[in-house]
């Protein structure tokens, strides 16, 4: 089929699939940088005969696919004699092209290739691909990298000599100033460093720098601008550091891509910026025209996202806005087309965006230079749902207690918090989190039941209208279409002077306010949850942030804890515009964000959309669940039973009867008893293994308080959780002990339910404190190893707090330490313990340093319990992942094995191969695990990644032949999160390519259901998500408001919120394109057999967050609505790389109920956290209810068990009455709702009566507060 051609050099994303038709020439120059092309054009214009032959130039981005590369080499390059490629970023960026270029050169003896590196560290790797002599190739690479007209002229002259058949000597580059100052003046004002690429200046492209410098001067700042070749060159970095330190810059604006350090070095810090110690703001430059950005919901191309956002975050740079756009250089277009066969591009500054960036820099400097006693700081607490029981959201964080501590730290640091500012001890501050909550609830909250209470302040309507009049028209049109004009907003009320204004919710302590984040607006009209996935914020919402900036005069804002709603407001995913709502609300404000270390995705959202500096914090304490209640009784009976079996005791039959009754009472999943002896024996064996799994389950043992360490006992358990996985080339601690004992099982990788060998029982005997009959499964052996490991950890942690001369070795009653254990203990003592011990104070210091306007060092993010000791100490501005390397080979290995396990289990259960599956894919998990979900989806399709040899980055896909695959392919539909869409457009592209490859295969319908579907329906699109600029899945508002009648209502909301297809038909350099395609989504879900969700760590569970039920539950509800029957629901546990687990969702519910929600260890831990502990209990019940509402898979007995363990336990009920009576009321009402909606069918009239009484009593308690 004929494909259209486009102008050479055009980077129009709508033309990315079109072939390049460029006139042939003896010399072809392909470069990643438009500045290279512009510099060559300038030289050729000055001296048209510099080469003596015709030359064609082209940007490598226009040859982005194998088809485009193949066509170009077969057409334009067919008669060429020398092809020069200048590559920025390494071989992996154009691996296919380089391979094909080598083949091109080998086809004819007169063909030559020269590959030049953009950075010195890539020189030898890339130059080795050249056919020219190595010394000549490397010299030409150095000349080009040095830049300047002279050096580039030497390169072109040398290339001309090569084409004439000469043997030119390797040229010596003429050194160019690097760094090179630009427009330095003696002028007043704080000094600001500015860094842009020297290649821009050498190509005559100074407009962006001049406009940026001018924007800074307009803010009264003194720019110290430098042109640099790059920041990885140590000499250049040293020069930059020297000049900026000498000038005492207060901040730096950096417009260079990449980072100053390599990804594998970043955890150790970025010396250039760490030594300067000032904020570094990343100024973005779009490689696309401004018009495309305006039309885009994503905002940046995948390449720009990778090179200008994700990689600079390794340096701890603060992502700002786009300061320049790449436009066609119209005045030189005809000349360039005639002489070089291409169009040229140049950066055009966006002065409005640059002014915003300059103001942000000024505000950071103002924060830095304002004395502490005069600084105004806002601490903002999230609140959703908007009930008084759920103030101060913060995943894994005791947010109230943390905020109370922050107030005390600020007072101690000299901030004015009311009272006598000269004596912080005389300031009346809340001493605990519960006292802070009490102060907040004395005033107005988001809960309508507080409407009679006084507001902290009001923003006059007149102030809001004055600001509102200056907003972009598009923003005002959208706001008024939804909410009407400001004067009609229902949030207006008379202020203390009787004038209309917007109420501000919070409490003030001198110059510091603690605010309750405003509600999003869904509570105003519950029907909005059905049909408005991109709801703009209300006028009242914007008014509170405007009050914060203008009336209160905040110098900085701190959003405390993961996560609020600001960063999720509608707008572009990256490179926000003046009409994007996160920018309208917050403006160019210094923004700090304490955030849990294991959530890089949602933290990155705040970094990239609200210029946040992350202050990462520890996870909650983690530990083994153990057994309790009826589970302990079952374990004891099983011990007795197995012992009686061995002895042939007459007690067997009575024990069988007791065990049968116990199983019936506990209702363990899949372990019923039909009265047959064989059935009972099988169930007992399954139950024994399940008890091992439950006992070893990792659960949260409380919450983290920012700036502190876990208390005694819990710190040791957290350390063991950190030491348990293999890491740093060493086995985990329990693995090491097992290896020293020469055990035949791996305590980290082997299933707990596997039988234990006799030889292992013998080896474990020295550790045993239980009867020999207890050692039946691997899990029993693991329990012994865990006990010993915990004792060793406890001793090491205790010793770490003592002077060296007082430290002793392990007590003699501990395990004799073998060689492997000794190595693991050394790692524990030298790495893990110091890192954990430093975390508490590091978090506190990071907050104070950030509020001083200083730099916060960068650090990695992820799940510490997946073998990531580099994540500690916390208190750093975490970064995420190198997007270029996903999915990783490790992720592919786990994803492939998990896919195979699911397929095997489905075949066992259903007796036929799986054909269709829907998978939820999240951005946060992808950042943590390197792309395991996408790898799993590719494996199910029967497609595998192709990695580049040197870089090990995925560069292509290949279809696995059916003969190799050994089973049918699976038609996979993805429901991606909004964050995944924004952060991983390239993975969307890869998956779309995979489905297109599979759809084109000539295979039978029964082995290729995707191709069969495409032959019937015509579309291979399989990636669906939220509306462009929107986020979420639509269920939360309905669940919170109760505005639904049946499961189909939840399915309808999910379909409405998920009906955008993200496909590759118009996918291009600008990212991915969304197509409203509800019909296509419905077609997919009508056919889905399985809905799968993966979890990559055990630092939380599926009842810790609303996201699980919204995505998997929403998918299930939608599919059930469309099919008339529910699909199978599966859950995959990827928390251990060596041991993926896949099971039915019902089993996971059961496991979480027994190991956490009903576990006295967890319940007691919650009672130690006052109000927030009650909050966590109410939240978990809400998530359980919502999951059940959307899937119907929650065991009925769970509701009654929660009522007994929580609400009717006298100790727990008294705790809730005192600490959070709102939560007590809400939980009672939720259980009654579960019965009313038919979810809890087994509730007795007595249980319901007691719940009604409890609700009335707790209601009275809330009215008295």
LINSULWO-V575084 format. One record per residue. N is the residue number from 1. RES is the residue in one letter. PHI is phi in whole degrees, 0 to 359 (999 if undefined). Layout:
BEGIN
N | RES | PHI
N | RES | PHI
END
This chain:
BEGIN
1 | X | 999
2 | X | 290
3 | X | 245
4 | X | 290
5 | X | 252
6 | X | 227
7 | X | 295
8 | X | 302
9 | X | 92
10 | X | 293
11 | X | 246
12 | X | 298
13 | X | 296
14 | X | 287
15 | X | 248
16 | X | 293
17 | X | 271
18 | X | 271
19 | X | 285
20 | X | 270
21 | X | 245
22 | X | 236
23 | X | 300
24 | X | 294
25 | X | 198
26 | X | 297
27 | X | 241
28 | X | 242
29 | X | 244
30 | X | 244
31 | X | 224
32 | X | 286
33 | X | 247
34 | X | 296
35 | X | 296
36 | X | 299
37 | X | 294
38 | X | 294
39 | X | 293
40 | X | 296
41 | X | 300
42 | X | 295
43 | X | 294
44 | X | 294
45 | X | 293
46 | X | 287
47 | X | 221
48 | X | 300
49 | X | 260
50 | X | 300
51 | X | 260
52 | X | 86
53 | X | 222
54 | X | 287
55 | X | 224
56 | X | 237
57 | X | 236
58 | X | 201
59 | X | 281
60 | X | 299
61 | X | 297
62 | X | 282
63 | X | 244
64 | X | 267
65 | X | 232
66 | X | 305
67 | X | 298
68 | X | 293
69 | X | 295
70 | X | 301
71 | X | 296
72 | X | 296
73 | X | 293
74 | X | 279
75 | X | 247
76 | X | 300
77 | X | 276
78 | X | 300
79 | X | 254
80 | X | 287
81 | X | 251
82 | X | 215
83 | X | 245
84 | X | 252
85 | X | 241
86 | X | 249
87 | X | 245
88 | X | 259
89 | X | 105
90 | X | 100
91 | X | 303
92 | X | 299
93 | X | 285
94 | X | 210
95 | X | 299
96 | X | 298
97 | X | 298
98 | X | 294
99 | X | 298
100 | X | 290
101 | X | 293
102 | X | 297
103 | X | 296
104 | X | 302
105 | X | 294
106 | X | 288
107 | X | 281
108 | X | 207
109 | X | 293
110 | X | 274
111 | X | 269
112 | X | 227
113 | X | 230
114 | X | 232
115 | X | 248
116 | X | 249
117 | X | 266
118 | X | 278
119 | X | 228
120 | X | 298
121 | X | 288
122 | X | 259
123 | X | 307
124 | X | 294
125 | X | 299
126 | X | 278
127 | X | 298
128 | X | 294
129 | X | 278
130 | X | 279
131 | X | 268
132 | X | 286
133 | X | 302
134 | X | 305
135 | X | 293
136 | X | 288
137 | X | 299
138 | X | 291
139 | X | 294
140 | X | 295
141 | X | 297
142 | X | 293
143 | X | 299
144 | X | 295
145 | X | 293
146 | X | 292
147 | X | 77
148 | X | 93
149 | X | 300
150 | X | 297
151 | X | 296
152 | X | 291
153 | X | 297
154 | X | 298
155 | X | 299
156 | X | 295
157 | X | 296
158 | X | 293
159 | X | 296
160 | X | 299
161 | X | 296
162 | X | 299
163 | X | 293
164 | X | 277
165 | X | 87
166 | X | 279
167 | X | 240
168 | X | 290
169 | X | 286
170 | X | 292
171 | X | 285
172 | X | 257
173 | X | 291
174 | X | 273
175 | X | 301
176 | X | 244
177 | X | 304
178 | X | 202
179 | X | 284
180 | X | 239
181 | X | 286
182 | X | 220
183 | X | 56
184 | X | 278
185 | X | 226
186 | X | 274
187 | X | 210
188 | X | 285
189 | X | 108
190 | X | 301
191 | X | 269
192 | X | 231
193 | X | 283
194 | X | 226
195 | X | 234
196 | X | 225
197 | X | 291
198 | X | 297
199 | X | 299
200 | X | 298
201 | X | 297
202 | X | 292
203 | X | 268
204 | X | 77
205 | X | 255
206 | X | 262
207 | X | 299
208 | X | 297
209 | X | 299
210 | X | 299
211 | X | 291
212 | X | 294
213 | X | 299
214 | X | 296
215 | X | 297
216 | X | 293
217 | X | 296
218 | X | 294
219 | X | 267
220 | X | 79
221 | X | 256
222 | X | 251
223 | X | 286
224 | X | 236
225 | X | 271
226 | X | 226
227 | X | 267
228 | X | 227
229 | X | 282
230 | X | 165
231 | X | 253
232 | X | 275
233 | X | 289
234 | X | 297
235 | X | 293
236 | X | 295
237 | X | 300
238 | X | 296
239 | X | 294
240 | X | 297
241 | X | 299
242 | X | 297
243 | X | 293
244 | X | 289
245 | X | 292
246 | X | 299
247 | X | 277
248 | X | 54
249 | X | 293
250 | X | 266
251 | X | 198
252 | X | 228
253 | X | 253
254 | X | 241
255 | X | 248
256 | X | 269
257 | X | 275
258 | X | 61
259 | X | 228
260 | X | 280
261 | X | 228
262 | X | 285
263 | X | 301
264 | X | 284
265 | X | 256
266 | X | 296
267 | X | 296
268 | X | 275
269 | X | 110
270 | X | 242
271 | X | 306
272 | X | 305
273 | X | 276
274 | X | 298
275 | X | 287
276 | X | 288
277 | X | 72
278 | X | 243
279 | X | 300
280 | X | 242
281 | X | 261
282 | X | 274
283 | X | 266
284 | X | 273
285 | X | 225
286 | X | 281
287 | X | 277
288 | X | 244
289 | X | 294
290 | X | 300
291 | X | 298
292 | X | 290
293 | X | 298
294 | X | 299
295 | X | 274
296 | X | 269
297 | X | 272
298 | X | 278
299 | X | 105
300 | X | 227
301 | X | 288
302 | X | 304
303 | X | 293
304 | X | 297
305 | X | 302
306 | X | 293
307 | X | 277
308 | X | 254
309 | X | 239
310 | X | 297
311 | X | 289
312 | X | 300
313 | X | 296
314 | X | 298
315 | X | 276
316 | X | 79
317 | X | 288
318 | X | 266
319 | X | 291
320 | X | 247
321 | X | 226
322 | X | 278
323 | X | 262
324 | X | 204
325 | X | 236
326 | X | 274
327 | X | 239
328 | X | 294
329 | X | 278
330 | X | 299
331 | X | 292
332 | X | 250
333 | X | 297
334 | X | 295
335 | X | 297
336 | X | 295
337 | X | 297
338 | X | 288
339 | X | 266
340 | X | 242
341 | X | 73
342 | X | 209
343 | X | 263
344 | X | 252
345 | X | 234
346 | X | 212
347 | X | 287
348 | X | 250
349 | X | 292
350 | X | 252
351 | X | 292
352 | X | 293
353 | X | 291
354 | X | 295
355 | X | 296
356 | X | 297
357 | X | 298
358 | X | 296
359 | X | 293
360 | X | 298
361 | X | 298
362 | X | 298
363 | X | 291
364 | X | 297
365 | X | 291
366 | X | 299
367 | X | 303
368 | X | 296
369 | X | 263
370 | X | 274
371 | X | 302
372 | X | 305
373 | X | 291
374 | X | 252
375 | X | 285
376 | X | 251
377 | X | 233
378 | X | 248
379 | X | 257
380 | X | 251
381 | X | 250
382 | X | 288
383 | X | 208
384 | X | 210
385 | X | 301
386 | X | 277
387 | X | 242
388 | X | 293
389 | X | 282
390 | X | 231
391 | X | 285
392 | X | 69
393 | X | 303
394 | X | 180
395 | X | 297
396 | X | 74
397 | X | 241
398 | X | 281
399 | X | 296
400 | X | 299
401 | X | 297
402 | X | 297
403 | X | 292
404 | X | 299
405 | X | 297
406 | X | 301
407 | X | 300
408 | X | 293
409 | X | 300
410 | X | 294
411 | X | 298
412 | X | 295
413 | X | 274
414 | X | 99
415 | X | 290
416 | X | 274
417 | X | 243
418 | X | 94
419 | X | 65
420 | X | 274
421 | X | 293
422 | X | 277
423 | X | 221
424 | X | 296
425 | X | 291
426 | X | 264
427 | X | 279
428 | X | 276
429 | X | 254
430 | X | 297
431 | X | 277
432 | X | 224
433 | X | 297
434 | X | 294
435 | X | 294
436 | X | 296
437 | X | 299
438 | X | 300
439 | X | 295
440 | X | 297
441 | X | 279
442 | X | 288
443 | X | 248
444 | X | 282
445 | X | 237
446 | X | 283
447 | X | 289
448 | X | 304
449 | X | 290
450 | X | 260
451 | X | 297
452 | X | 277
453 | X | 272
454 | X | 287
455 | X | 279
456 | X | 297
457 | X | 196
458 | X | 223
459 | X | 262
460 | X | 303
461 | X | 304
462 | X | 298
463 | X | 296
464 | X | 295
465 | X | 296
466 | X | 297
467 | X | 290
468 | X | 299
469 | X | 297
470 | X | 269
471 | X | 286
472 | X | 303
473 | X | 303
474 | X | 300
475 | X | 292
476 | X | 295
477 | X | 298
478 | X | 295
479 | X | 298
480 | X | 286
481 | X | 296
482 | X | 265
483 | X | 245
484 | X | 81
485 | X | 290
486 | X | 305
487 | X | 293
488 | X | 258
489 | X | 292
490 | X | 288
491 | X | 279
492 | X | 286
493 | X | 203
494 | X | 292
495 | X | 273
496 | X | 295
497 | X | 267
498 | X | 83
499 | X | 268
500 | X | 293
501 | X | 199
502 | X | 258
503 | X | 289
504 | X | 253
505 | X | 253
506 | X | 162
507 | X | 220
508 | X | 253
509 | X | 232
510 | X | 62
511 | X | 272
512 | X | 238
513 | X | 243
514 | X | 251
515 | X | 252
516 | X | 268
517 | X | 299
518 | X | 295
519 | X | 288
520 | X | 284
521 | X | 122
522 | X | 295
523 | X | 290
524 | X | 290
525 | X | 215
526 | X | 305
527 | X | 295
528 | X | 299
529 | X | 297
530 | X | 281
531 | X | 225
532 | X | 225
533 | X | 288
534 | X | 242
535 | X | 298
536 | X | 287
537 | X | 293
538 | X | 284
539 | X | 299
540 | X | 296
541 | X | 298
542 | X | 297
543 | X | 295
544 | X | 293
545 | X | 291
546 | X | 293
547 | X | 302
548 | X | 302
549 | X | 280
550 | X | 266
551 | X | 283
552 | X | 284
553 | X | 72
554 | X | 298
555 | X | 273
556 | X | 204
557 | X | 239
558 | X | 240
559 | X | 270
560 | X | 266
561 | X | 93
562 | X | 290
563 | X | 222
564 | X | 269
565 | X | 250
566 | X | 301
567 | X | 288
568 | X | 254
569 | X | 295
570 | X | 299
571 | X | 149
572 | X | 296
573 | X | 291
574 | X | 214
575 | X | 58
576 | X | 297
577 | X | 257
578 | X | 290
579 | X | 252
580 | X | 280
581 | X | 292
582 | X | 301
583 | X | 287
584 | X | 300
585 | X | 286
586 | X | 270
587 | X | 69
588 | X | 279
589 | X | 247
590 | X | 304
591 | X | 222
592 | X | 247
593 | X | 214
594 | X | 300
595 | X | 210
596 | X | 295
597 | X | 292
598 | X | 269
599 | X | 234
600 | X | 294
601 | X | 293
602 | X | 289
603 | X | 294
604 | X | 297
605 | X | 301
606 | X | 292
607 | X | 297
608 | X | 272
609 | X | 251
610 | X | 226
611 | X | 44
612 | X | 282
613 | X | 262
614 | X | 284
615 | X | 245
616 | X | 286
617 | X | 228
618 | X | 298
619 | X | 291
620 | X | 297
621 | X | 303
622 | X | 234
623 | X | 197
624 | X | 287
625 | X | 290
626 | X | 69
627 | X | 241
628 | X | 204
629 | X | 54
630 | X | 297
631 | X | 292
632 | X | 295
633 | X | 297
634 | X | 297
635 | X | 299
636 | X | 296
637 | X | 295
638 | X | 295
639 | X | 303
640 | X | 295
641 | X | 293
642 | X | 295
643 | X | 294
644 | X | 296
645 | X | 298
646 | X | 295
647 | X | 268
648 | X | 66
649 | X | 288
650 | X | 285
651 | X | 281
652 | X | 302
653 | X | 293
654 | X | 300
655 | X | 293
656 | X | 301
657 | X | 295
658 | X | 294
659 | X | 294
660 | X | 299
661 | X | 294
662 | X | 295
663 | X | 298
664 | X | 296
665 | X | 291
666 | X | 283
667 | X | 57
668 | X | 293
669 | X | 292
670 | X | 72
671 | X | 231
672 | X | 281
673 | X | 220
674 | X | 265
675 | X | 95
676 | X | 279
677 | X | 302
678 | X | 297
679 | X | 296
680 | X | 295
681 | X | 300
682 | X | 296
683 | X | 294
684 | X | 295
685 | X | 295
686 | X | 297
687 | X | 296
688 | X | 298
689 | X | 293
690 | X | 294
691 | X | 299
692 | X | 300
693 | X | 297
694 | X | 296
695 | X | 297
696 | X | 271
697 | X | 300
698 | X | 268
699 | X | 228
700 | X | 284
701 | X | 246
702 | X | 139
703 | X | 230
704 | X | 272
705 | X | 254
706 | X | 305
707 | X | 83
708 | X | 229
709 | X | 257
710 | X | 301
711 | X | 291
712 | X | 305
713 | X | 93
714 | X | 282
715 | X | 298
716 | X | 295
717 | X | 293
718 | X | 295
719 | X | 299
720 | X | 295
721 | X | 299
722 | X | 285
723 | X | 273
724 | X | 292
725 | X | 284
726 | X | 296
727 | X | 196
728 | X | 52
729 | X | 75
730 | X | 246
731 | X | 290
732 | X | 295
733 | X | 298
734 | X | 292
735 | X | 297
736 | X | 297
737 | X | 298
738 | X | 297
739 | X | 294
740 | X | 295
741 | X | 276
742 | X | 58
743 | X | 285
744 | X | 266
745 | X | 231
746 | X | 256
747 | X | 294
748 | X | 269
749 | X | 254
750 | X | 274
751 | X | 298
752 | X | 298
753 | X | 278
754 | X | 294
755 | X | 293
756 | X | 268
757 | X | 283
758 | X | 300
759 | X | 296
760 | X | 285
761 | X | 300
762 | X | 294
763 | X | 294
764 | X | 275
765 | X | 305
766 | X | 298
767 | X | 268
768 | X | 278
769 | X | 240
770 | X | 250
771 | X | 301
772 | X | 302
773 | X | 297
774 | X | 289
775 | X | 275
776 | X | 247
777 | X | 239
778 | X | 305
779 | X | 301
780 | X | 294
781 | X | 292
782 | X | 299
783 | X | 301
784 | X | 294
785 | X | 296
786 | X | 295
787 | X | 299
788 | X | 292
789 | X | 297
790 | X | 296
791 | X | 297
792 | X | 295
793 | X | 295
794 | X | 300
795 | X | 295
796 | X | 295
797 | X | 293
798 | X | 295
799 | X | 293
800 | X | 296
801 | X | 270
802 | X | 249
803 | X | 300
804 | X | 307
805 | X | 289
806 | X | 262
807 | X | 285
808 | X | 233
809 | X | 283
810 | X | 300
811 | X | 303
812 | X | 294
813 | X | 280
814 | X | 276
815 | X | 304
816 | X | 300
817 | X | 281
818 | X | 274
819 | X | 296
820 | X | 291
821 | X | 296
822 | X | 299
823 | X | 295
824 | X | 294
825 | X | 293
826 | X | 297
827 | X | 297
828 | X | 300
829 | X | 285
830 | X | 268
831 | X | 241
832 | X | 291
833 | X | 296
834 | X | 300
835 | X | 293
836 | X | 293
837 | X | 298
838 | X | 278
839 | X | 293
840 | X | 302
841 | X | 292
842 | X | 297
843 | X | 295
844 | X | 298
845 | X | 296
846 | X | 296
847 | X | 299
848 | X | 294
849 | X | 293
850 | X | 298
851 | X | 286
852 | X | 278
853 | X | 77
854 | X | 260
855 | X | 287
856 | X | 253
857 | X | 298
858 | X | 275
859 | X | 200
860 | X | 284
861 | X | 233
862 | X | 153
863 | X | 269
864 | X | 303
865 | X | 277
866 | X | 259
867 | X | 79
868 | X | 239
869 | X | 295
870 | X | 290
871 | X | 284
872 | X | 250
873 | X | 288
874 | X | 280
875 | X | 89
876 | X | 243
877 | X | 272
878 | X | 292
879 | X | 246
880 | X | 252
881 | X | 207
882 | X | 282
883 | X | 299
884 | X | 289
885 | X | 258
886 | X | 254
887 | X | 287
888 | X | 284
889 | X | 296
890 | X | 295
891 | X | 296
892 | X | 298
893 | X | 298
894 | X | 290
895 | X | 300
896 | X | 296
897 | X | 293
898 | X | 295
899 | X | 299
900 | X | 296
901 | X | 294
902 | X | 300
903 | X | 298
904 | X | 295
905 | X | 293
906 | X | 297
907 | X | 298
908 | X | 297
909 | X | 284
910 | X | 256
911 | X | 76
912 | X | 211
913 | X | 289
914 | X | 290
915 | X | 248
916 | X | 224
917 | X | 212
918 | X | 245
919 | X | 232
920 | X | 272
921 | X | 229
922 | X | 247
923 | X | 290
924 | X | 300
925 | X | 298
926 | X | 297
927 | X | 294
928 | X | 289
929 | X | 247
930 | X | 81
931 | X | 100
932 | X | 296
933 | X | 295
934 | X | 295
935 | X | 299
936 | X | 298
937 | X | 296
938 | X | 297
939 | X | 297
940 | X | 297
941 | X | 292
942 | X | 86
943 | X | 230
944 | X | 236
945 | X | 288
946 | X | 243
947 | X | 257
948 | X | 291
949 | X | 301
950 | X | 290
951 | X | 270
952 | X | 58
953 | X | 261
954 | X | 291
955 | X | 238
956 | X | 194
957 | X | 233
958 | X | 222
959 | X | 283
960 | X | 277
961 | X | 301
962 | X | 303
963 | X | 298
964 | X | 285
965 | X | 294
966 | X | 75
967 | X | 192
968 | X | 292
969 | X | 284
970 | X | 247
971 | X | 278
972 | X | 252
973 | X | 250
974 | X | 256
975 | X | 249
976 | X | 270
977 | X | 281
978 | X | 298
979 | X | 295
980 | X | 300
981 | X | 304
982 | X | 287
983 | X | 271
984 | X | 228
985 | X | 299
986 | X | 291
987 | X | 287
988 | X | 300
989 | X | 298
990 | X | 297
991 | X | 293
992 | X | 296
993 | X | 295
994 | X | 298
995 | X | 293
996 | X | 294
997 | X | 298
998 | X | 291
999 | X | 295
1000 | X | 272
1001 | X | 288
1002 | X | 270
1003 | X | 231
1004 | X | 294
1005 | X | 304
1006 | X | 289
1007 | X | 250
1008 | X | 219
1009 | X | 296
1010 | X | 294
1011 | X | 297
1012 | X | 298
1013 | X | 296
1014 | X | 293
1015 | X | 294
1016 | X | 279
1017 | X | 249
1018 | X | 91
1019 | X | 239
1020 | X | 259
1021 | X | 298
1022 | X | 225
1023 | X | 244
1024 | X | 236
1025 | X | 197
1026 | X | 290
1027 | X | 300
1028 | X | 308
1029 | X | 80
1030 | X | 251
1031 | X | 217
1032 | X | 101
1033 | X | 237
1034 | X | 95
1035 | X | 271
1036 | X | 300
1037 | X | 298
1038 | X | 293
1039 | X | 296
1040 | X | 293
1041 | X | 273
1042 | X | 75
1043 | X | 274
1044 | X | 208
1045 | X | 248
1046 | X | 214
1047 | X | 301
1048 | X | 300
1049 | X | 295
1050 | X | 293
1051 | X | 298
1052 | X | 297
1053 | X | 298
1054 | X | 299
1055 | X | 299
1056 | X | 296
1057 | X | 279
1058 | X | 242
1059 | X | 272
1060 | X | 254
1061 | X | 270
1062 | X | 250
1063 | X | 232
1064 | X | 256
1065 | X | 295
1066 | X | 239
1067 | X | 289
1068 | X | 203
1069 | X | 299
1070 | X | 281
1071 | X | 120
1072 | X | 242
1073 | X | 251
1074 | X | 261
1075 | X | 234
1076 | X | 296
1077 | X | 211
1078 | X | 297
1079 | X | 302
1080 | X | 297
1081 | X | 297
1082 | X | 296
1083 | X | 300
1084 | X | 296
1085 | X | 286
1086 | X | 295
1087 | X | 257
1088 | X | 292
1089 | X | 264
1090 | X | 227
1091 | X | 246
1092 | X | 241
1093 | X | 228
1094 | X | 252
1095 | X | 234
1096 | X | 260
1097 | X | 205
1098 | X | 245
1099 | X | 273
1100 | X | 205
1101 | X | 223
1102 | X | 287
1103 | X | 252
1104 | X | 260
1105 | X | 207
1106 | X | 284
1107 | X | 299
1108 | X | 297
1109 | X | 289
1110 | X | 295
1111 | X | 273
1112 | X | 291
1113 | X | 296
1114 | X | 295
1115 | X | 300
1116 | X | 296
1117 | X | 297
1118 | X | 294
1119 | X | 295
1120 | X | 296
1121 | X | 298
1122 | X | 282
1123 | X | 270
1124 | X | 85
1125 | X | 212
1126 | X | 281
1127 | X | 286
1128 | X | 288
1129 | X | 246
1130 | X | 238
1131 | X | 227
1132 | X | 246
1133 | X | 260
1134 | X | 253
1135 | X | 291
1136 | X | 239
1137 | X | 306
1138 | X | 279
1139 | X | 211
1140 | X | 293
1141 | X | 234
1142 | X | 228
1143 | X | 206
1144 | X | 295
1145 | X | 301
1146 | X | 303
1147 | X | 292
1148 | X | 294
1149 | X | 304
1150 | X | 301
1151 | X | 296
1152 | X | 291
1153 | X | 302
1154 | X | 283
1155 | X | 279
1156 | X | 241
1157 | X | 300
1158 | X | 261
1159 | X | 275
1160 | X | 304
1161 | X | 299
1162 | X | 287
1163 | X | 299
1164 | X | 298
1165 | X | 296
1166 | X | 294
1167 | X | 292
1168 | X | 279
1169 | X | 242
1170 | X | 53
1171 | X | 309
1172 | X | 291
1173 | X | 296
1174 | X | 296
1175 | X | 306
1176 | X | 297
1177 | X | 294
1178 | X | 297
1179 | X | 296
1180 | X | 299
1181 | X | 294
1182 | X | 301
1183 | X | 292
1184 | X | 298
1185 | X | 300
1186 | X | 293
1187 | X | 297
1188 | X | 293
1189 | X | 300
1190 | X | 270
1191 | X | 235
1192 | X | 70
1193 | X | 254
1194 | X | 284
1195 | X | 296
1196 | X | 299
1197 | X | 294
1198 | X | 298
1199 | X | 296
1200 | X | 295
1201 | X | 296
1202 | X | 292
1203 | X | 302
1204 | X | 292
1205 | X | 284
1206 | X | 254
1207 | X | 280
1208 | X | 249
1209 | X | 280
1210 | X | 305
1211 | X | 294
1212 | X | 292
1213 | X | 297
1214 | X | 295
1215 | X | 303
1216 | X | 294
1217 | X | 302
1218 | X | 277
1219 | X | 272
1220 | X | 206
1221 | X | 296
1222 | X | 296
1223 | X | 294
1224 | X | 301
1225 | X | 298
1226 | X | 299
1227 | X | 292
1228 | X | 299
1229 | X | 295
1230 | X | 292
1231 | X | 294
1232 | X | 295
1233 | X | 295
1234 | X | 301
1235 | X | 291
1236 | X | 299
1237 | X | 272
1238 | X | 81
1239 | X | 278
1240 | X | 252
1241 | X | 275
1242 | X | 268
1243 | X | 292
1244 | X | 273
1245 | X | 304
1246 | X | 294
1247 | X | 300
1248 | X | 293
1249 | X | 297
1250 | X | 296
1251 | X | 295
1252 | X | 297
1253 | X | 297
1254 | X | 297
1255 | X | 297
1256 | X | 296
1257 | X | 294
1258 | X | 290
1259 | X | 299
1260 | X | 297
1261 | X | 296
1262 | X | 293
1263 | X | 290
1264 | X | 273
1265 | X | 273
END
